[in-house]
Amino acid sequence: MATAAHDLTSESLEAHERLLIDQAIAKHGNRPGALLGVLEDVQAANAHKYLSMAVLRYISERTGVPPSTVYSATTFYSLFNLDPQGDNVICVCRGTACHTRGSRILLEKLCLDLGLSEHESGETKETEKLALTTADNRFTLRTVACFGQCALAPVVEVNHHILSHVNERTLQREVKALTQGRK
Amino acid sequence: MPNKTISVRIDGELIAAQEGQTILEVARANGREIPTLCYLKGLSAVGACRVCVVELAGTDRLLPACTTPMQEGMSIVTGSAKLELYRRLAVELLLVERNHICSSCVSNGHCELQSLAQSLGVTHVRYAYNNPRLPVDMSHPRFVLDHNRCILCTRCVRVCAEVEGAHVWEIGGRGIYSRIVSDLKDDWGNAHNCTACGKCVQACPTGALAEKGFAVHEMVKQSDQISRLATQRASHANGANS
């Protein structure tokens, strides 16, 4: 039973995906700590910037690193995603400086605008790191503890560009531009 | 290379020790008791539980006895009011984090967390209980994993990796969301690497890992045997290296 399920997941990877992973593994060799580099490369090459369970299993098989260790490393670093990410990534800073200058309101506003519910689920608490993706896969909303740009608070990162002194209006304009830019 | 003999003080008494020994090893070899929880003789030490902290003369910082190597001239105190305070705090925080309900636990009466709490006089906790909603993994044919009772000591992780060599267990997530996971967070019953040897169950200090078919109070762990096995294996490995 377990074996059957196991084979199935390996099979579900396409040949070019397997090739890509093999190349990443070959590039990093067998030195200790190579796993992180492999995971990073494989995730960067993925269209939705995430690592599926099948990918993790394949990496584990190929490197000989136990699957539990692969999973542990992947879930420890917030850099790695286990779920498909949206086309646009918006990252709201929830550090102290940004918090005092109203980043919570920005976050709530974004949730409303994008139709994401962080509070309704009940599971997620205020303190938890957030990573929500819209149903149409257009946007992913994340939070981060601090960008180190506290003088520019509140700070929001949109597709790896940092916006400073953000208010609701500028944020809304930015989201609108992204939505229309894609249409 | 023979280890150098060093002289140290434990609770004021002058003691000869081997270089490279940890504070805990020296103390236990000389009949001093330091409470431990995540430490299991023979397995590598990680210093996760902070219960074995000791005082070192000349510094205000408390040091974990299980991971700190003894050095020439160290003067260690293994029991004091301050240590009691910190050890009790460590146990209280463990009790607060998950749902440790002794009266319904298979390991009631044979639990290291429970006996440690008793010996430290933890009659109550000062903090609000976390009351997390955690699953119980019953998928393995012989064993059960109850996350509610897990204290993340990683003894199961280490015994599986170091003694059995299967490396089924690992800690997934981080911080308060850390959980013991088998393989790629598969159900334990579907964990490909598991040999069903049961070493993790015997090494577990609480009722988090238990055998099926035991009622409350009935699960007696044989961590001594695991410890002996691990020690033999460790000394074999050392012998092969030198």
Interface residues (C-beta under 8 A of the other chain):
Chain A: M1 A2 T3 A5 H6 M53 L56 R57 S60 P66 P67 S68 T69 V70 Y71 S72 T75 F76 E128
Chain B: V157 A161 A166 H167 V168 W169 E170 I171 G172 G173 R174 Y177 V181 S182 D183 L184 K185 D186 G189 N190 A191 H192 N193
